[in-house]
Structures are given as C-alpha cells and as structure tokens.
Amino acid sequence: MPVNPEPGSSRRPVTLTVNGEPHTIYIEPRRTLLDALREDLGLTGAKKVCDLGQCGACTVIKGEYAVYSCLTLAVECAGQPIQTIEGLAQADPEQGSQLRLHAIQQAFIECDAYQCGYCTPGQIMAIKALLERNPNPTLDEVKLGVSGNLCRCGAYPNIFRAALRAAELLRTEAATANGLGAMGGQPTDCSTDKRTNGRGGAAKSPLPARERVG
C-alpha cells in the first residue's frame, strides 16, 4: 500500500500502469518517470546515465512510442500503459517457473548485440516500439528506430542485425499462432567478424539522436 504523505507535502497520488499492473504511488509533480520506476517501483532496467535525454539508456514505451523516461514526468503517464524491459520475458507453461525470453531478447543473444550491456534495455525497448508499428522494417528504418540510443561499445552492426532477426522471429511467431506454419526466406545472418567481434570499435551513434515522441 502507498504511504500517505505528511500534511502540507507536495506529493500527490499517481497510478502508473507498468507492464500491465497498476501501481499507486505518492510523488512530487516534478518526479521523472525514470526516478519513479527505479526508486518507487524498484524497476531498475531503465538506466540512469546522462539524465538529459541524450543517450537513450532510460528508454521505455509509453502508449505506442519509445520515450526517454528521464525527460518524462511520471504524472503525465497516469492512464497510459508503460512498458519496461522487465515486462518482456513471460512465464512459459511448458517450462514451469522459467521465463521465456521475448523474441527481441532472444535475437540480441543470437546476434551478440551487446557488450557491456548498459544500453541494452533501452535499445531493446526502442526496437520493440519500432516493430510494434512496423513488423517488417528495412535496415535504414532500423537505424532510424534506434538513432536516439547510444552504444558506447560500438555494437551497432550487431544491434541492427538483432532488430532484423527479431522481426523475423516475431513474424514467425505470428504465423505459427495463426496456423500458417514457419515463414520462408533467408534468415538474418548474425555471424560476426572475428577480428572485431562485429562491433568495429567506433562508439558513435549511426544517426543524429532524434526527438522522442511523448
């Protein structure tokens, strides 16, 4: 149960629906969604790095769009669904208590699309927002979709491959669920250059950071 604020406090009750579950918390109107997620709800997947909306490590999905949670006020999110990295893996009835990874998470593993892993939750959520709107993106559309997310390790080539691979996995899942069987076509090659591990070493964003839609 949320704790009522002391008399005279500026905190107000806000109900956030995160990963399908409502949470009522008492917060100040200035509190960011990032701080509410991490400090009030204990969801630390969204990372607090620049806290200026420049790196994308705090990316979550609000409604249909990827947003920087460090620039989004929590009170603005009342009544809108919020998705974080913690909500992607789901219980698998065939595996007992073991969670089943989301297709994007699985694709990141297959394509070795991370190194230190600090930007990975934000990258995955940006890709999820993209694939929910565009289930069959081109490489250029993938690059644009993650252009607001920095990878300081320079793993961009593998991140792009992972996004395309995730799109394939999701389309196959949808086809199987509709009784259409596995999708045809050549799967994305997730192999890497052994000399550079597919990363190239450059830690620059492939495109200028875009303004997130709130």
C-alpha positions as semicolon CSV with decimal commas, in nm:
position;residue;x (nm);y (nm);z (nm)
1;M;0,000;0,000;0,000
2;P;0,129;0,350;-0,078
3;V;0,220;0,567;0,218
4;N;0,012;0,884;0,252
5;P;0,224;1,199;0,251
6;E;0,251;1,419;0,556
7;P;0,016;1,720;0,578
8;G;0,147;2,005;0,367
9;S;0,352;1,776;0,144
10;S;0,350;1,848;-0,229
11;R;0,333;1,479;-0,310
12;R;0,020;1,357;-0,483
13;P;-0,116;1,010;-0,563
14;V;-0,044;0,887;-0,915
15;T;-0,141;0,549;-1,055
16;L;0,104;0,415;-1,311
17;T;0,017;0,108;-1,516
18;V;0,351;-0,061;-1,573
19;N;0,377;-0,386;-1,765
20;G;0,003;-0,435;-1,724
21;E;-0,006;-0,384;-1,347
22;P;-0,137;-0,068;-1,175
23;H;0,077;0,090;-0,904
24;T;-0,035;0,387;-0,694
25;I;0,249;0,596;-0,555
26;Y;0,273;0,936;-0,386
27;I;0,520;1,158;-0,566
28;E;0,604;1,521;-0,626
29;P;0,481;1,658;-0,960
30;R;0,842;1,715;-1,070
31;R;0,942;1,349;-1,032
32;T;1,051;1,189;-1,356
33;L;0,916;0,859;-1,479
34;L;1,270;0,721;-1,460
35;D;1,302;0,800;-1,089
36;A;0,952;0,670;-1,020
37;L;1,031;0,342;-1,194
38;R;1,369;0,292;-1,030
39;E;1,319;0,436;-0,682
40;D;0,947;0,392;-0,615
41;L;0,872;0,071;-0,804
42;G;1,212;-0,098;-0,792
43;L;1,226;-0,145;-1,170
44;T;1,590;-0,073;-1,247
45;G;1,607;-0,198;-1,606
46;A;1,581;0,157;-1,741
47;K;1,926;0,304;-1,671
48;K;2,002;0,648;-1,534
49;V;2,307;0,761;-1,727
50;C;2,304;1,110;-1,879
51;D;1,970;1,215;-1,722
52;L;1,950;1,471;-2,004
53;G;1,772;1,282;-2,282
54;Q;2,091;1,233;-2,482
55;C;2,183;0,864;-2,452
56;G;1,862;0,658;-2,460
57;A;1,963;0,418;-2,182
58;C;1,641;0,506;-1,997
59;T;1,411;0,431;-2,292
60;V;1,071;0,281;-2,212
61;I;0,747;0,264;-2,409
62;K;0,463;0,498;-2,318
63;G;0,149;0,408;-2,507
64;E;0,280;0,332;-2,855
65;Y;0,601;0,532;-2,853
66;A;0,952;0,498;-2,716
67;V;1,029;0,782;-2,477
68;Y;1,319;0,897;-2,266
69;S;1,191;0,831;-1,916
70;C;1,443;1,081;-1,775
71;L;1,260;1,361;-1,960
72;T;0,907;1,234;-1,894
73;L;0,718;1,339;-1,583
74;A;0,556;1,050;-1,402
75;V;0,233;1,244;-1,351
76;E;0,199;1,273;-1,729
77;C;0,184;0,895;-1,756
78;A;-0,126;0,836;-1,547
79;G;-0,381;0,648;-1,754
80;Q;-0,128;0,539;-2,016
81;P;0,034;0,195;-2,036
82;I;0,406;0,188;-1,966
83;Q;0,628;-0,096;-2,085
84;T;0,974;-0,159;-1,942
85;I;1,235;-0,425;-2,009
86;E;1,115;-0,618;-1,702
87;G;0,784;-0,693;-1,871
88;L;0,918;-0,857;-2,186
89;A;1,003;-1,209;-2,070
90;Q;0,689;-1,409;-1,993
91;A;0,617;-1,727;-1,799
92;D;0,630;-2,036;-2,018
93;P;0,374;-2,302;-1,913
94;E;0,593;-2,570;-2,067
95;Q;0,898;-2,461;-1,865
96;G;0,740;-2,438;-1,521
97;S;0,868;-2,130;-1,338
98;Q;1,125;-2,050;-1,607
99;L;1,063;-1,734;-1,808
100;R;1,051;-1,736;-2,186
101;L;1,256;-1,458;-2,342
102;H;1,090;-1,214;-2,578
103;A;1,192;-1,252;-2,943
104;I;1,395;-0,931;-2,929
105;Q;1,588;-1,052;-2,626
106;Q;1,650;-1,384;-2,799
107;A;1,769;-1,206;-3,112
108;F;2,015;-0,998;-2,909
109;I;2,164;-1,321;-2,775
110;E;2,179;-1,487;-3,118
111;C;2,340;-1,183;-3,278
112;D;2,573;-1,094;-2,990
113;A;2,421;-0,746;-2,990
114;Y;2,564;-0,624;-2,662
115;Q;2,898;-0,586;-2,490
116;C;2,883;-0,410;-2,152
117;G;2,502;-0,436;-2,166
118;Y;2,430;-0,099;-2,009
119;C;2,250;0,042;-2,313
120;T;2,082;-0,290;-2,397
121;P;1,747;-0,238;-2,218
122;G;1,697;0,095;-2,392
123;Q;1,800;-0,047;-2,729
124;I;1,556;-0,336;-2,689
125;M;1,266;-0,111;-2,591
126;A;1,334;0,123;-2,885
127;I;1,332;-0,176;-3,120
128;K;1,013;-0,309;-2,963
129;A;0,838;0,022;-3,025
130;L;0,960;0,016;-3,385
131;L;0,848;-0,341;-3,452
132;E;0,506;-0,283;-3,298
133;R;0,447;-0,012;-3,558
134;N;0,645;-0,170;-3,842
135;P;0,681;-0,550;-3,823
136;N;0,897;-0,573;-4,135
137;P;1,144;-0,283;-4,127
138;T;1,430;-0,221;-4,366
139;L;1,784;-0,175;-4,240
140;D;1,753;0,202;-4,281
141;E;1,430;0,200;-4,080
142;V;1,603;0,004;-3,805
143;K;1,889;0,255;-3,798
144;L;1,640;0,538;-3,766
145;G;1,447;0,349;-3,499
146;V;1,749;0,325;-3,269
147;S;1,911;0,654;-3,369
148;G;1,830;0,801;-3,029
149;N;2,013;0,524;-2,843
150;L;2,388;0,544;-2,794
151;C;2,609;0,237;-2,765
152;R;2,943;0,341;-2,624
153;C;3,086;-0,003;-2,704
154;G;3,010;0,046;-3,074
155;A;2,798;-0,268;-3,118
156;Y;2,573;-0,104;-3,378
157;P;2,617;-0,360;-3,661
158;N;2,504;-0,642;-3,436
159;I;2,222;-0,434;-3,288
160;F;2,092;-0,375;-3,641
161;R;2,117;-0,747;-3,717
162;A;1,936;-0,829;-3,394
163;A;1,650;-0,596;-3,482
164;L;1,607;-0,758;-3,823
165;R;1,635;-1,104;-3,668
166;A;1,376;-1,013;-3,403
167;A;1,138;-0,901;-3,676
168;E;1,176;-1,242;-3,840
169;L;1,116;-1,425;-3,513
170;L;0,807;-1,219;-3,436
171;R;0,663;-1,273;-3,783
172;T;0,722;-1,646;-3,747
173;E;0,553;-1,647;-3,406
174;A;0,254;-1,463;-3,552
175;A;0,232;-1,701;-3,848
176;T;0,253;-2,006;-3,623
177;A;-0,015;-1,867;-3,392
178;N;-0,240;-1,821;-3,696
179;G;-0,175;-2,176;-3,815
180;L;0,031;-2,068;-4,114
181;G;0,349;-2,254;-4,021
182;A;0,704;-2,120;-4,030
183;M;0,789;-1,825;-4,250
184;G;1,009;-1,883;-4,552
185;G;1,303;-1,680;-4,672
186;Q;1,666;-1,650;-4,575
187;P;1,715;-1,573;-4,205
188;T;1,929;-1,280;-4,095
189;D;2,297;-1,370;-4,070
190;C;2,400;-1,300;-3,711
191;S;2,759;-1,412;-3,759
192;T;3,027;-1,159;-3,667
193;D;3,367;-1,057;-3,794
194;K;3,602;-1,246;-3,562
195;R;3,864;-0,971;-3,583
196;T;3,632;-0,705;-3,441
197;N;3,355;-0,923;-3,296
198;G;3,123;-0,741;-3,534
199;R;3,148;-0,413;-3,348
200;G;3,404;-0,211;-3,536
201;G;3,515;-0,026;-3,225
202;A;3,351;0,308;-3,302
203;A;3,124;0,433;-3,026
204;K;2,937;0,690;-3,234
205;S;2,565;0,688;-3,299
206;P;2,481;0,594;-3,661
207;L;2,243;0,889;-3,692
208;P;2,179;1,210;-3,501
209;A;1,967;1,149;-3,192
210;R;1,601;1,201;-3,270
211;E;1,350;1,376;-3,055
212;R;1,137;1,121;-2,877
213;V;0,761;1,147;-2,913
214;G;0,595;1,180;-2,574
